[in-house]
Amino acid sequence: MGSIIGVDEAGRGPVIGPMVIAGVSLPSERDSEQLRALGVRDSKKCTPKRREYLSFEVRKRYEFTIKSISAEQIDEDRKKQTLNELEGAWFAEVINRLKPDNDSTIIVDSADANELTFKRYIESKIDIKCKIISEHKADEQYPVVAAASIVAKVERDAQIKRIAHELNVELGSGYPTDPVTIHFLEKWIKEKGNLPPHTRHSWKTAQRLLDEHRKPIKKLDEFD
């Protein structure tokens, strides 16, 4: 049996910051048990400190690769393809970097509602024919995908910290559901009249906040 490659992303939904895709390659199935023994699990179920430790251990022990896609690149590429199609191509790029062979098994956390469709996006872009497993919540079922999710999450968190330092602001997580992120965006737009660097302009949240700022104030008739 050949290598086992797991691929997952962090940062699909945020309005600020990059999407980060990570791939981890295990020499054999035995290494999956070693990941379990190490305590590798879905990144969302780990504390930040635990994720950092596990990411360090995974990167030290196994072959891995990381692809970061900036907010600007996401906006530009979405003019031509859907985000699901783009993710399929980006996942394939990460897989190709890890040089699978015909005996390799590739396991991905499906970004598309249709797992088979996402599998086909990837198959059309990879350099070699091999077994691909595309499943929802694969990071909960397969240690190698959990490892990839942890590496991706830790890298994205580090990039968000760098962006916050660059802009000298409290940025939050970058997600639309984060009040800190929304407050930052509203304050920036109010003060500067535009969106800050590293913001995904094509996101509905960004456009809504811009539209609210630009909406003209209705003047009352003097007899009202």
C-alpha positions as CSV (number, residue, x, y, z in Angstrom):
1,M,0.0,0.0,0.0
2,G,1.2,3.5,-0.9
3,S,1.2,6.7,1.0
4,I,-1.9,8.2,2.6
5,I,-2.5,11.9,2.0
6,G,-5.0,14.0,3.9
7,V,-6.1,17.5,2.8
8,D,-8.2,20.1,4.5
9,E,-8.6,23.8,4.7
10,A,-9.0,26.6,7.2
11,G,-10.6,29.9,6.4
12,R,-13.2,29.2,3.8
13,G,-15.8,31.4,5.3
14,P,-14.1,34.5,6.8
15,V,-14.5,38.0,5.4
16,I,-10.9,38.9,6.3
17,G,-7.7,37.0,5.7
18,P,-6.5,34.1,3.6
19,M,-7.8,30.6,3.0
20,V,-5.1,28.1,4.0
21,I,-5.0,24.5,2.6
22,A,-2.7,21.9,4.1
23,G,-1.8,18.5,3.0
24,V,-0.1,15.8,5.1
25,S,1.4,12.6,3.8
26,L,1.8,9.4,5.8
27,P,4.1,6.6,4.6
28,S,1.6,3.9,5.6
29,E,-1.6,3.2,7.5
30,R,0.4,2.4,10.7
31,D,1.1,6.1,10.9
32,S,-2.6,6.8,11.3
33,E,-2.5,4.9,14.6
34,Q,0.5,7.0,15.6
35,L,-1.5,10.2,14.9
36,R,-4.3,8.8,17.1
37,A,-1.8,8.0,19.9
38,L,-0.4,11.5,19.6
39,G,-3.9,12.9,20.2
40,V,-4.5,14.3,16.7
41,R,-8.2,15.1,16.2
42,D,-10.5,17.6,14.4
43,S,-8.8,21.0,14.9
44,K,-12.1,22.6,16.0
45,K,-12.0,20.3,19.1
46,C,-8.6,21.4,20.2
47,T,-7.6,24.4,22.2
48,P,-5.3,26.9,20.4
49,K,-2.3,25.8,22.6
50,R,-3.0,22.1,21.8
51,R,-3.3,22.8,18.1
52,E,0.1,24.5,18.1
53,Y,1.7,21.6,19.8
54,L,0.1,19.1,17.5
55,S,0.9,21.1,14.4
56,F,4.6,21.2,15.4
57,E,4.6,17.5,16.0
58,V,2.9,16.7,12.7
59,R,5.2,19.0,10.7
60,K,8.3,17.5,12.5
61,R,7.3,13.9,11.8
62,Y,5.7,13.8,8.4
63,E,5.9,15.4,4.9
64,F,3.5,18.3,4.5
65,T,2.7,21.3,2.4
66,I,0.7,24.4,2.8
67,K,-1.0,26.7,0.2
68,S,-2.2,30.1,1.3
69,I,-4.7,32.0,-0.9
70,S,-5.0,35.7,-0.2
71,A,-8.3,37.6,0.0
72,E,-7.4,39.4,-3.1
73,Q,-6.7,36.2,-5.0
74,I,-10.0,34.7,-3.9
75,D,-11.9,37.8,-5.1
76,E,-10.1,37.7,-8.5
77,D,-10.5,33.9,-9.0
78,R,-14.2,33.9,-8.0
79,K,-14.9,36.1,-11.1
80,K,-14.2,33.0,-13.2
81,Q,-15.2,30.0,-11.1
82,T,-17.2,29.0,-8.1
83,L,-15.5,28.7,-4.8
84,N,-16.0,25.0,-4.8
85,E,-14.4,24.6,-8.2
86,L,-11.5,26.7,-7.0
87,E,-11.0,24.7,-3.9
88,G,-11.0,21.5,-5.9
89,A,-8.1,23.0,-8.0
90,W,-6.3,24.2,-4.9
91,F,-6.6,20.9,-3.2
92,A,-5.3,19.2,-6.3
93,E,-2.3,21.5,-6.3
94,V,-1.5,20.6,-2.7
95,I,-1.9,16.9,-3.6
96,N,0.4,17.2,-6.6
97,R,3.1,18.8,-4.4
98,L,3.1,15.7,-2.2
99,K,3.8,13.4,-5.3
100,P,1.3,10.6,-4.8
101,D,1.7,7.4,-6.8
102,N,-0.8,4.9,-8.1
103,D,-0.9,3.1,-4.8
104,S,-1.6,6.2,-2.8
105,T,-4.9,6.9,-1.0
106,I,-6.0,10.6,-0.9
107,I,-8.6,11.6,1.7
108,V,-10.1,15.1,1.5
109,D,-12.7,17.0,3.5
110,S,-15.3,17.8,0.8
111,A,-16.0,21.5,0.3
112,D,-18.9,20.8,-2.0
113,A,-22.3,19.6,-0.7
114,N,-22.0,16.8,-3.3
115,E,-19.0,14.8,-2.2
116,L,-18.7,13.1,-5.6
117,T,-18.7,16.4,-7.5
118,F,-15.8,17.6,-5.3
119,K,-13.9,14.4,-5.9
120,R,-14.3,15.0,-9.7
121,Y,-13.0,18.6,-9.4
122,I,-9.8,17.2,-7.8
123,E,-9.5,14.2,-10.2
124,S,-9.5,16.6,-13.2
125,K,-6.5,18.4,-11.9
126,I,-4.2,15.9,-10.3
127,D,-1.2,14.5,-12.1
128,I,-1.8,10.8,-11.5
129,K,-4.7,8.4,-11.1
130,C,-5.1,7.1,-7.5
131,K,-7.8,6.4,-5.0
132,I,-9.6,9.6,-3.7
133,I,-12.0,9.6,-0.8
134,S,-14.1,12.7,-0.6
135,E,-16.2,13.0,2.5
136,H,-17.9,15.6,4.7
137,K,-16.4,15.9,8.1
138,A,-13.4,13.8,7.0
139,D,-11.4,15.5,9.7
140,E,-13.5,13.7,12.3
141,Q,-13.1,10.3,10.7
142,Y,-9.5,10.2,9.4
143,P,-6.4,11.1,11.5
144,V,-4.5,12.2,8.5
145,V,-7.2,14.8,7.5
146,A,-7.4,15.9,11.1
147,A,-3.6,16.5,11.0
148,A,-4.0,18.6,7.9
149,S,-6.8,20.6,9.4
150,I,-4.6,21.4,12.4
151,V,-1.7,22.4,10.3
152,A,-4.0,24.6,8.2
153,K,-5.7,26.2,11.2
154,V,-2.5,27.0,13.0
155,E,-1.0,28.6,9.9
156,R,-4.1,30.7,9.2
157,D,-4.3,31.9,12.9
158,A,-0.6,33.0,12.6
159,Q,-1.4,34.9,9.4
160,I,-4.4,36.6,11.1
161,K,-2.1,37.7,13.9
162,R,0.3,39.2,11.4
163,I,-2.5,41.1,9.6
164,A,-3.7,42.5,13.0
165,H,-0.1,43.6,13.8
166,E,0.3,45.1,10.3
167,L,-2.9,47.1,10.7
168,N,-2.4,47.7,14.4
169,V,-5.9,46.7,15.3
170,E,-8.0,44.3,17.2
171,L,-9.1,42.1,14.3
172,G,-10.8,39.1,15.9
173,S,-11.0,35.9,13.9
174,G,-12.0,37.4,10.6
175,Y,-15.3,35.6,10.5
176,P,-18.6,37.4,9.8
177,T,-20.1,36.0,13.0
178,D,-17.3,37.5,15.1
179,P,-18.4,40.8,16.7
180,V,-14.8,42.0,17.0
181,T,-14.3,41.5,13.3
182,I,-17.5,43.4,12.4
183,H,-16.7,46.2,14.7
184,F,-13.3,46.6,13.1
185,L,-14.8,46.6,9.6
186,E,-17.5,49.2,10.6
187,K,-14.9,51.5,12.2
188,W,-12.5,51.2,9.3
189,I,-15.2,51.9,6.7
190,K,-16.6,54.9,8.7
191,E,-13.1,56.4,9.1
192,K,-11.7,55.7,5.6
193,G,-14.7,55.1,3.4
194,N,-13.3,51.8,2.0
195,L,-12.5,48.3,2.9
196,P,-9.3,47.5,4.8
197,P,-6.5,45.4,3.2
198,H,-6.9,41.6,3.3
199,T,-10.7,41.9,3.1
200,R,-12.7,39.7,0.7
201,H,-14.6,42.3,-1.3
202,S,-16.8,39.7,-3.0
203,W,-18.2,38.6,0.4
204,K,-21.8,39.7,1.1
205,T,-20.8,40.9,4.6
206,A,-18.2,43.3,3.1
207,Q,-20.6,44.7,0.5
208,R,-23.4,45.1,3.0
209,L,-21.3,47.1,5.4
210,L,-20.0,49.3,2.5
211,D,-23.6,49.8,1.2
212,E,-24.8,50.8,4.7
213,H,-22.0,53.4,5.0
214,R,-22.7,54.8,1.5
215,K,-26.5,54.9,1.9
216,P,-27.5,58.6,1.8
217,I,-29.1,60.1,4.8
218,K,-32.7,61.1,4.0
219,K,-33.3,64.8,4.6
220,L,-36.5,65.8,6.3
221,D,-38.7,68.2,4.5
222,E,-38.9,71.4,6.5
223,F,-42.7,70.9,7.0
224,D,-42.3,67.3,8.2
